[in-house]
Amino acid sequence: MKVAIFKRKRKPVIGTLGWITATEIQGWAFYPNRTDVHARLEVRVNSQFAGSITADIYRSGLQERNGHPTGKCGYRFEFASPLQLGDKVEVFDVESGIPLGGSPGHHRFFLQRRERESFRIRRAQGENLKLFFIHVPKTAGTTFRHMLYDRFEQEEIYPNSALIREKDGYPSIGEFISAPRELLQSPILFHGHYPWVMHQLLGDNVHKLVFLREPVSRTVSNLNHFKNLNPNHRDLSLHEIYAIAKRHMSNLQTRYFCKSDINEDLSVETPRTMTQAHLDNAVRNLETCEFIGITECFDESIELVNRLYDFNFSAVKSMNVTKQKQEVSESFLDELRDDNKFDVALYEYGLRLFQKRLSRSS
C-alpha cells in the first residue's frame, strides 16, 4: 500500500507590516512562486482605504535573509495626513486579499516635547550622559526601542531610522566598530543587537540598558520568528531549525554579556563552548547596567525606567510579536532548558536585581 505524501501549500503572498510612524509605514511583500512579479498592496487606516502601493523597493537584507532573488520587494507608504494615536493600519495584498504579517498594526507613539526636554535636563546634569540599549532579540526590545525613539530627535540616535531603512536592519557589529568617531559624537541614544562590551566605544558616562527574558520562552519565540520570516525554514519544525541555528540560539543572553575586551571577537556566536567563567563574567557585566528590564514584567520595567530617566512612558501594545507560533514538545523544552543553563542562571540573577531595584526605587 502506497502512502500519499502531501506537500504543504505555500501562501500566495508573504510579507510584513514592519514599521509604523505618524507619517509613514514600511515593510516588504512578495509572491514566493512568482518573484518576478511585484506585489500590489492596499493600505487602510481605521478600515478606510488610504491608498495602494507596489512592493518594489530594493532592500539588501530581503535578498540575503528572506530568499528573494533580487531584494526588490520592499515598500514605503506616506499618509496624506498624520496618524492619530491608536489609529489602526492594515496592509493587504490586492490580488489575494490576504493581510500581511503584523497587520493590523497601530500607531502607538507620538512626540512629547516635555519628556524630551526633561531628559535633556538630566543629561546636562549628568555631564553628557549617553544611553546604550543592548537589544537582545525577542525580549520586547523592538517595543522598547520605539518608545525610546519618541524621546529623541533622529540626529540624536545611532542607528537612526534612515540608517536602519538603508541597511534593512541594524548595522553590523563590524560597521559599528568601523564607523567614523565623529559619527558617534553627536548621538545620545545608541541601540542595536550589540554586546555589552561595545559601550566602551562611546567614551565615559554611558548608561547601559537591557531587557532579559526567560530563556526557554525567548528561544522558542526566536525559532518561530525564524520560521515565519525565512522561506527556507517554513517547512521545517522548530526542532529542525534549532539544529541549524543552535550555535546562535543557545545561551544568547549570556553571550551578549560575557566579553569585556573590546579587542576580542565580538560576535555573539562565539565562543563556541560556554563555560562557568563566561557566566561569571556576564554576571559582573550585567551588574553594571543602570537599567535591567524583564520581559515578563514589562509594565513594572517601564515604571522603573520612568523613575530613572523621567521618560513618562505609558503602557503600549507590544511590537514585532510573532503571531504564527508552532507548539513544541516537553522533551524539546527540556532540551532547551539544558542547552541554555547559563542563560537560565543569568536570567534568574537579573530578575533578582530587577526586583531589588524596583523595590528600592519605590
BAKE-439649 format. One record per residue (C-alpha): residue in three letters; x, y, z. Coordinates in steps of 0.001 Angstrom, whole numbers, plus 524288, in hexadecimal, padded with zeros to 5 digits. Example, Ala and Ser with C-alpha at 12.3 -4.5 7.8 and 13.67 -1.06 7.14 Angstrom:
// BAKE-439649
(rec 'ala',(8300C,7EE6C,81E78));
(rec 'ser',(83566,7FBDC,81BE4));
END
This chain:
// BAKE-439649
(rec 'met',(80000,80000,80000));
(rec 'lys',(8057D,80D36,7FC04));
(rec 'val',(80491,818B0,80523));
(rec 'ala',(801ED,8258B,7FE84));
(rec 'ile',(80B10,83095,8021D));
(rec 'phe',(804F8,83DFD,80222));
(rec 'lys',(80D24,84A32,8015C));
(rec 'arg',(808D4,855DF,80930));
(rec 'lys',(802CC,85FF2,80036));
(rec 'arg',(80A8A,86C78,8001A));
(rec 'lys',(803BE,8793C,802CD));
(rec 'pro',(80124,8815F,7F693));
(rec 'val',(807A1,88D15,7FD1D));
(rec 'ile',(810E6,88ED7,80889));
(rec 'gly',(814FE,89B82,80ED2));
(rec 'thr',(813B8,8A441,81A83));
(rec 'leu',(80F49,8B180,81F59));
(rec 'gly',(81BCF,8B484,82685));
(rec 'trp',(81C48,8C308,8298D));
(rec 'ile',(811B9,8CCD1,82D58));
(rec 'thr',(813C8,8DB2F,83048));
(rec 'ala',(80A66,8E69D,8300B));
(rec 'thr',(80E21,8E9AC,821F9));
(rec 'glu',(811AE,8DCCE,81B6B));
(rec 'ile',(8123F,8CE02,81B95));
(rec 'gln',(81C93,8C4CF,81655));
(rec 'gly',(81DCA,8B647,81426));
(rec 'trp',(81F75,8ABF9,8099B));
(rec 'ala',(81753,8A267,801BA));
(rec 'phe',(81910,89918,7F654));
(rec 'tyr',(812FA,88D5D,7EF91));
(rec 'pro',(81B9F,8818D,7F2BE));
(rec 'asn',(81798,87A76,7E652));
(rec 'arg',(81897,88676,7DD8D));
(rec 'thr',(823FE,88E96,7E261));
(rec 'asp',(824BF,895B6,7D551));
(rec 'val',(8179E,89C34,7D82A));
(rec 'his',(8172F,8A749,7E212));
(rec 'ala',(80C5D,8A640,7EC1E));
(rec 'arg',(801DC,8B0B4,7EB6C));
(rec 'leu',(7FD36,8B4ED,7F8E5));
(rec 'glu',(7F191,8BC51,7FE60));
(rec 'val',(7F2E4,8C496,80AA9));
(rec 'arg',(7E769,8C754,813AB));
(rec 'val',(7E69D,8D035,81F86));
(rec 'asn',(7DBBC,8CD46,8292A));
(rec 'ser',(7D5E5,8C425,81ED1));
(rec 'gln',(7D55B,8CF2A,814BD));
(rec 'phe',(7DCF0,8CEC6,807E7));
(rec 'ala',(7E929,8D753,808F2));
(rec 'gly',(7F041,8D3B9,7FC64));
(rec 'ser',(7F779,8C926,7F508));
(rec 'ile',(805C5,8C69E,7F265));
(rec 'thr',(80ED4,8BD11,7EB8E));
(rec 'ala',(81910,8B58D,7F35D));
(rec 'asp',(824D4,8B80B,7EA98));
(rec 'ile',(82EDE,8BF2B,7F315));
(rec 'tyr',(83C28,8B897,7F41F));
(rec 'arg',(8401C,8B3EB,801A0));
(rec 'ser',(84CD6,8AC5E,802B3));
(rec 'gly',(8486E,8A514,80ECF));
(rec 'leu',(83C65,89FD1,807CF));
(rec 'gln',(84513,899D2,7FD8B));
(rec 'glu',(84E5A,893FA,80789));
(rec 'arg',(844FB,88F65,81225));
(rec 'asn',(83794,88D9E,80C27));
(rec 'gly',(83AF9,88654,7FFD5));
(rec 'his',(836C4,89059,7F5A6));
(rec 'pro',(83FA5,88F7D,7E9A6));
(rec 'thr',(840FB,89E33,7E787));
(rec 'gly',(83D02,8A424,7F48C));
(rec 'lys',(833BD,8AD6C,7ED67));
(rec 'cys',(827DF,8AAAA,7F5BD));
(rec 'gly',(827E6,8B567,7FFF6));
(rec 'tyr',(81D8C,8BFF0,800F0));
(rec 'arg',(81BD4,8CD59,80707));
(rec 'phe',(80EDB,8D483,807EB));
(rec 'glu',(80D0A,8E298,80C71));
(rec 'phe',(7FFF7,8E692,81231));
(rec 'ala',(7F8A6,8F243,80CBC));
(rec 'ser',(7F721,8F753,81AA0));
(rec 'pro',(7FE04,8F307,8273B));
(rec 'leu',(7F854,8E7D0,82F00));
(rec 'gln',(7F252,8EA18,83C3B));
(rec 'leu',(7F625,8E23D,84820));
(rec 'gly',(7EF84,8D4E2,8478A));
(rec 'asp',(7EBEE,8D54C,83915));
(rec 'lys',(7EAFD,8C7B6,83315));
(rec 'val',(7F30A,8C4FB,826E2));
(rec 'glu',(7F0DE,8B940,81E03));
(rec 'val',(7F84F,8B4C2,811F8));
(rec 'phe',(7F269,8AAC4,8089C));
(rec 'asp',(7F723,8A41A,7FC5B));
(rec 'val',(7EDF9,8A933,7F1B7));
(rec 'glu',(7EE38,89CA0,7E9D9));
(rec 'ser',(7EADB,892FD,7F4B1));
(rec 'gly',(7E4E4,89BD2,7FEFC));
(rec 'ile',(7EE12,895F3,8092A));
(rec 'pro',(7F304,89F08,81407));
(rec 'leu',(801B2,89FC8,815DC));
(rec 'gly',(80846,89B55,82261));
(rec 'gly',(80754,8A59D,82CFF));
(rec 'ser',(7FA97,8AABC,82735));
(rec 'pro',(7F2ED,8B0BF,82D4D));
(rec 'gly',(7FC7E,8B967,83467));
(rec 'his',(7FA36,8C5AF,83C58));
(rec 'his',(800CA,8D2CC,83D7C));
(rec 'arg',(8052B,8D297,84BAB));
(rec 'phe',(80F53,8DD56,84CBC));
(rec 'phe',(80EBC,8EC08,84BC7));
(rec 'leu',(81815,8F71F,84E4A));
(rec 'gln',(81846,8FBFA,85C2A));
(rec 'arg',(820F6,907E4,85CDA));
(rec 'arg',(81FAE,90945,86B92));
(rec 'glu',(8255C,8FBC5,86E1A));
(rec 'arg',(8305A,8FE39,86467));
(rec 'glu',(83404,90AC6,86B52));
(rec 'ser',(83335,903E4,87872));
(rec 'phe',(83D93,8FA36,87438));
(rec 'arg',(8461F,90511,86EC0));
(rec 'ile',(84622,90B91,87C21));
(rec 'arg',(84A49,8FEBA,88251));
(rec 'arg',(854B5,8FD03,877D4));
(rec 'ala',(85A20,90A98,87A30));
(rec 'gln',(85B15,9079F,88896));
(rec 'gly',(86191,8FAA5,88567));
(rec 'glu',(86C7F,9007E,87D27));
(rec 'asn',(86918,8FB9E,86F85));
(rec 'leu',(86276,8EF21,873AA));
(rec 'lys',(86041,8E555,868A1));
(rec 'leu',(85736,8D983,86837));
(rec 'phe',(85B1C,8CC72,86267));
(rec 'phe',(84F8C,8C33D,860B3));
(rec 'ile',(85408,8B51F,85F23));
(rec 'his',(84943,8AF1B,856D4));
(rec 'val',(84955,8A07D,85938));
(rec 'pro',(84044,89A67,84EEB));
(rec 'lys',(8325B,896CA,852E8));
(rec 'thr',(8327B,89D79,8602D));
(rec 'ala',(828B4,8A873,85CF1));
(rec 'gly',(83436,8B062,8580E));
(rec 'thr',(82D30,8B54B,84BE6));
(rec 'thr',(82212,8BABD,85417));
(rec 'phe',(82B82,8C152,85D6C));
(rec 'arg',(833E9,8C688,85241));
(rec 'his',(8283E,8CD78,84C3C));
(rec 'met',(824A2,8D325,8595E));
(rec 'leu',(8326B,8D894,85A74));
(rec 'tyr',(83182,8DDE9,84C9B));
(rec 'asp',(826B6,8E6F0,8510A));
(rec 'arg',(82F80,8ED8A,85B05));
(rec 'phe',(83A6A,8F197,851BB));
(rec 'glu',(83C2E,8F869,844C1));
(rec 'gln',(840F2,8EF96,839D5));
(rec 'glu',(84E3A,8F638,83961));
(rec 'glu',(84FCE,8F2A0,847BF));
(rec 'ile',(84E6B,8E407,844F3));
(rec 'tyr',(857FF,8DA07,83F8D));
(rec 'pro',(853EE,8D2EA,8378E));
(rec 'asn',(84866,8DBA3,83429));
(rec 'ser',(83C8F,8D7FA,82C0F));
(rec 'ala',(842A9,8DBF2,81F25));
(rec 'leu',(84EBB,8D39D,8214F));
(rec 'ile',(846A5,8C7DE,82598));
(rec 'arg',(83E63,8C93E,81949));
(rec 'glu',(84A97,8CA23,810F2));
(rec 'lys',(85080,8BDFE,81724));
(rec 'asp',(84357,8B713,81891));
(rec 'gly',(846E9,8B4D6,826BB));
(rec 'tyr',(85153,8B8ED,8305D));
(rec 'pro',(85F05,8BB71,82B14));
(rec 'ser',(867C7,8AFDF,82DC0));
(rec 'ile',(87106,8AF7D,8394B));
(rec 'gly',(87C3D,8B1B4,82FD5));
(rec 'glu',(87597,8BDA8,829FA));
(rec 'phe',(87347,8C345,83781));
(rec 'ile',(88181,8C13C,83B5D));
(rec 'ser',(886BF,8C71D,82EC6));
(rec 'ala',(87D7B,8D2C5,82ED7));
(rec 'pro',(884B8,8DFCD,82EC6));
(rec 'arg',(886A8,8E4AB,83CA0));
(rec 'glu',(88048,8F1B2,8393F));
(rec 'leu',(873E2,8EA46,8356B));
(rec 'leu',(872DC,8E543,84363));
(rec 'gln',(87508,8F268,849FA));
(rec 'ser',(867A4,8F8B3,8482C));
(rec 'pro',(85DF8,8EDBA,84B47));
(rec 'ile',(8587F,8EC3F,858F8));
(rec 'leu',(851B5,8DF27,856E8));
(rec 'phe',(858F0,8D353,8517E));
(rec 'his',(851D7,8C691,84F6F));
(rec 'gly',(85237,8B9CD,847FF));
(rec 'his',(85585,8AB6E,84883));
(rec 'tyr',(862AF,8AEDA,84E61));
(rec 'pro',(869A3,8A879,859EA));
(rec 'trp',(86BDD,8AF42,866E5));
(rec 'val',(87A54,8B164,86457));
(rec 'met',(877B7,8BABA,858FB));
(rec 'his',(873D5,8C592,86249));
(rec 'gln',(88281,8C785,863D0));
(rec 'leu',(8829B,8CDCD,8564E));
(rec 'leu',(87A1B,8D8F0,85B2A));
(rec 'gly',(882E4,8DEF4,8656B));
(rec 'asp',(87FB8,8E1A9,87396));
(rec 'asn',(872AB,8E372,87A64));
(rec 'val',(86B1B,8D99A,87256));
(rec 'his',(85F0D,8D37C,8788D));
(rec 'lys',(85C49,8C58F,87424));
(rec 'leu',(84E28,8C11D,872B1));
(rec 'val',(84947,8B357,86FD7));
(rec 'phe',(83D5D,8AA8C,87061));
(rec 'leu',(83EEA,89C36,87428));
(rec 'arg',(83507,89171,8718C));
(rec 'glu',(832DF,883BC,876D8));
(rec 'pro',(83C72,87C33,86E26));
(rec 'val',(833F4,870F2,86978));
(rec 'ser',(828D1,87A1E,865B6));
(rec 'arg',(8326D,88344,85F0D));
(rec 'thr',(83866,87832,85724));
(rec 'val',(82B3A,872AF,852E3));
(rec 'ser',(826EA,88057,84ECB));
(rec 'asn',(8338F,88228,84739));
(rec 'leu',(83198,87520,84055));
(rec 'asn',(8239F,878A0,83C8B));
(rec 'his',(828B2,885AE,8378A));
(rec 'phe',(832C5,87EBE,82F10));
(rec 'lys',(82877,87565,82A0C));
(rec 'asn',(81EF4,88025,82636));
(rec 'leu',(828C6,8892C,81FAF));
(rec 'asn',(83224,88006,818C1));
(rec 'pro',(82BFB,878D3,80D21));
(rec 'asn',(83648,86E2A,80E69));
(rec 'his',(83139,86B13,81C1C));
(rec 'arg',(82298,86B1B,819D8));
(rec 'asp',(8216E,85C7F,817A7));
(rec 'leu',(82A75,85912,822FE));
(rec 'ser',(826B2,85616,830F4));
(rec 'leu',(82BE6,85ED0,83BC9));
(rec 'his',(834BB,853B8,83FF9));
(rec 'glu',(83A86,852F0,83252));
(rec 'ile',(83CB4,861A0,83204));
(rec 'tyr',(84315,860DF,83F5D));
(rec 'ala',(84C87,8568E,83A5F));
(rec 'ile',(850A8,86021,82FCB));
(rec 'ala',(85133,86C5B,83848));
(rec 'lys',(85520,8667C,84569));
(rec 'arg',(8624C,86D2F,84579));
(rec 'his',(85B7C,87A4A,84496));
(rec 'met',(84FDC,8770C,84D4E));
(rec 'ser',(85545,87068,8594A));
(rec 'asn',(858FD,878E8,864F7));
(rec 'leu',(85771,884F8,85C6F));
(rec 'gln',(8550C,88E42,867C6));
(rec 'thr',(86180,889C4,86E75));
(rec 'arg',(868EB,88B99,861A8));
(rec 'tyr',(86491,899C5,86147));
(rec 'phe',(86AE6,89C2A,86E8A));
(rec 'cys',(87658,892D5,86FED));
(rec 'lys',(880E9,89AEE,8691D));
(rec 'ser',(88847,8A62E,86F35));
(rec 'asp',(89347,8A8B1,8656F));
(rec 'ile',(88F6C,8B150,859FF));
(rec 'asn',(89AAD,8ABA5,85221));
(rec 'glu',(895E2,89D8A,8524F));
(rec 'asp',(88C6A,89722,848CC));
(rec 'leu',(87F87,89DDE,84BE4));
(rec 'ser',(87678,894D3,8446E));
(rec 'val',(86BA3,88F8C,84D23));
(rec 'glu',(86DB2,88246,84693));
(rec 'thr',(87A98,880E1,84DBB));
(rec 'pro',(87FB7,87A94,855E0));
(rec 'arg',(87B65,86D80,85050));
(rec 'thr',(87B76,8673F,85DC7));
(rec 'met',(87659,86E9D,86995));
(rec 'thr',(87C4B,86CA6,8770D));
(rec 'gln',(879CE,870D4,88505));
(rec 'ala',(88422,87B53,88325));
(rec 'his',(87C0C,88157,87840));
(rec 'leu',(87018,88180,8810B));
(rec 'asp',(877C4,887AC,88C2A));
(rec 'asn',(87C7A,8926A,88324));
(rec 'ala',(86EC6,89471,87DCF));
(rec 'val',(86981,8960A,88BA4));
(rec 'arg',(873C9,8A044,88ED8));
(rec 'asn',(870F8,8A7DD,88273));
(rec 'leu',(86242,8A704,88442));
(rec 'glu',(863AE,8AD07,891CE));
(rec 'thr',(8694A,8B954,88B83));
(rec 'cys',(85CD6,8BBCA,883AB));
(rec 'glu',(855A4,8C787,888F7));
(rec 'phe',(848B2,8C1E8,8844B));
(rec 'ile',(844DE,8B390,883A5));
(rec 'gly',(83721,8B0CD,87EE2));
(rec 'ile',(8301A,8A3C8,87EEC));
(rec 'thr',(8276A,8A028,87374));
(rec 'glu',(81DF6,898AC,87C14));
(rec 'cys',(81CD1,8A4DC,884B3));
(rec 'phe',(81C19,8AEB8,879BA));
(rec 'asp',(812D4,8B872,88034));
(rec 'glu',(81AC7,8B87E,88CB8));
(rec 'ser',(82734,8B9FB,884A1));
(rec 'ile',(8219D,8C604,87DE9));
(rec 'glu',(81DFD,8CB4E,88B35));
(rec 'leu',(82C1C,8C993,88F88));
(rec 'val',(8322B,8CFF2,88381));
(rec 'asn',(828BA,8DB57,88506));
(rec 'arg',(82DB8,8DD83,892C7));
(rec 'leu',(83BD3,8DCFA,88E39));
(rec 'tyr',(83ACC,8E63B,882AC));
(rec 'asp',(82DDD,8EDA2,883D2));
(rec 'phe',(82989,8E834,876B3));
(rec 'asn',(81B29,8E7C5,87A9B));
(rec 'phe',(818A3,8DC0E,871DA));
(rec 'ser',(80AE9,8D681,87210));
(rec 'ala',(806E9,8C869,86F94));
(rec 'val',(80734,8C499,8612F));
(rec 'lys',(803C6,8B8F5,858D4));
(rec 'ser',(80F59,8B015,85616));
(rec 'met',(815B1,8B0D5,848AC));
(rec 'asn',(81C8E,8A684,8406E));
(rec 'val',(814A1,89BD8,8470C));
(rec 'thr',(8156E,88EB3,84031));
(rec 'lys',(80753,88B79,83CCA));
(rec 'gln',(80859,87DF9,8369F));
(rec 'lys',(80DFD,87532,84118));
(rec 'gln',(810C3,866B6,8405B));
(rec 'glu',(80EC2,85EC6,84CA7));
(rec 'val',(81A79,85762,85208));
(rec 'ser',(81B75,84AA9,8596E));
(rec 'glu',(81F48,84961,867AA));
(rec 'ser',(82B62,841C9,863AF));
(rec 'phe',(82FBC,84D11,85AFD));
(rec 'leu',(82D2E,856C3,865FB));
(rec 'asp',(835A0,84E6A,86EE7));
(rec 'glu',(8404F,84E90,86494));
(rec 'leu',(83F98,85D54,863C7));
(rec 'arg',(8406F,85EBA,87297));
(rec 'asp',(84C82,85635,872D5));
(rec 'asp',(85300,85D1A,86754));
(rec 'asn',(8501A,86A83,86D38));
(rec 'lys',(85445,867DE,87B33));
(rec 'phe',(85D46,873B4,87B81));
(rec 'asp',(85271,87C7F,8767B));
(rec 'val',(84944,876F6,880D0));
(rec 'ala',(852FE,87A7B,88B70));
(rec 'leu',(85567,8881A,885CA));
(rec 'tyr',(846D9,88AAB,88459));
(rec 'glu',(843E9,88685,89255));
(rec 'tyr',(84EB9,88F60,8974E));
(rec 'gly',(849EF,89A9B,88EC9));
(rec 'leu',(83C1D,89888,893C2));
(rec 'arg',(840BC,899C8,8A1DA));
(rec 'leu',(84823,8A645,89E86));
(rec 'phe',(83C0B,8ABB6,897D9));
(rec 'gln',(83359,8A8AF,8A384));
(rec 'lys',(83CEC,8AF06,8AD06));
(rec 'arg',(83E4E,8BB48,8A4BE));
(rec 'leu',(82FB4,8BC74,8A2A8));
(rec 'ser',(82D5A,8BB43,8B14A));
(rec 'arg',(83810,8C509,8B451));
(rec 'ser',(832CD,8CEDF,8AA7C));
(rec 'ser',(8256F,8CE73,8B0FF));
END
